[in-house]
């Protein structure tokens, strides 16, 4: 009898203790759930086995990456409806384990096991990174950066567009182009740093060279850009040469801890500090403070998470850690400011641009989906699905204030106390 979808819906609702807000279409063609709602397509029984062997976010992510689960309808709407069952559920898998103590839920799990059929746990998709302790050594950081950034420059061109900037853009309004919004972000950072001709700028985590090129071309400064990605460095060097800026911009494959030719007049760190790790953050701040001249400015552009009532309960997102940013860690903005000040910086301005990142991510998702067939050819079906899910889910997280992004402007203020800052803040927006 063809009844997989109604059975699956009923059993999942028993386990979760709440109605399923989406419609389910199972491998046998049956459907169940609210009419008109986005449809979760469960293509095979293997999807159930993934969830049973790894309940919670990681099991669902594995099913998505492998193509065992899909969405028929608007992905953002589906993720928004499911957020309360997955990402916003208390402690995720821990909450599920507590719910399974109830006899009715345990009976429902046995029903799911029967529906899934007997089998060993499916192997994780090949795109998954073996998870390990967050050491943040030079070697482990290189490995983590390579996993995420050495996907192929052609793939990043497809997703990011001509600007090749992989961080939050700065939007005049939602009708602006992505390229203009990214240029406005780079210019905003240059203004915050008060760059002047002849100065030296260190761009930590320089990506494909966009900030370095913009600062050199528009503000006549000498720039050192550093990255741990060989592919990024090769691409950035070619862009620098094509712009005729080789006498002003140097791109190195180098760890920020190994830079020894300071001091610099200014430092930009855009979307890099998320890779540092909480245990290494003070070291990161100390190194940047040492590399900066007295009176020099640091612009630290970084994603932040909401603080926990008990910080000891914080755990790294399993999907992001396993498929997107291995060893990446987020911390609250208050912790970032504290660590920068502990290193000796004077924090002068903090600007939250959370809504700007949601707009940016939605444009990246649109770029990916508009050229999906080519994206798959450039990487793999699983990798393309990783990017689609992580960017769409991240956009919703920014929109719902689950995560944010901040530009922190700090000064290595000399003992005299002369910070060099204007009396009225944010003159860069004038």
ABEGO torsion letter per residue (X at the ends): XBAAAAAAAAAAAAAAGBBBABBBBBAAGBBBEBBGBBBBBBABAAAAAAAAABBEAAAAAAAAAAGABBBBEBAAAAAAAAAAABAABBGEAAAAAAAAABAAAAAAAAAAAAAAEBBBBBBBBAABBBBBBBAGBAAAAAAAAAAAAAAEAAAAAAAAEAAGBBBBBBBABAABBAAAAAAAAAAAAAAAAGBBBGBBBBBBGAEAGAAAAAAAAAAGBBBBBBBABAAAAAAAAAAAAAAGAAAABBBBBBBAAABAAOBBABBBBBGAAAAAEAAAAAAAAAAAAAABBBGBBBBBBBBBBBBBABAAABBBBAAAAAAABBGBBBBBAAAAAAAAAAAGBBBABBBBAAAAAAAAAAAAAAAAAAAAAAAAAABBAAAAAAAAAAAAAAAAAAAAGABBBBBBBBBBBBAAGBAGBBABBGAAAX
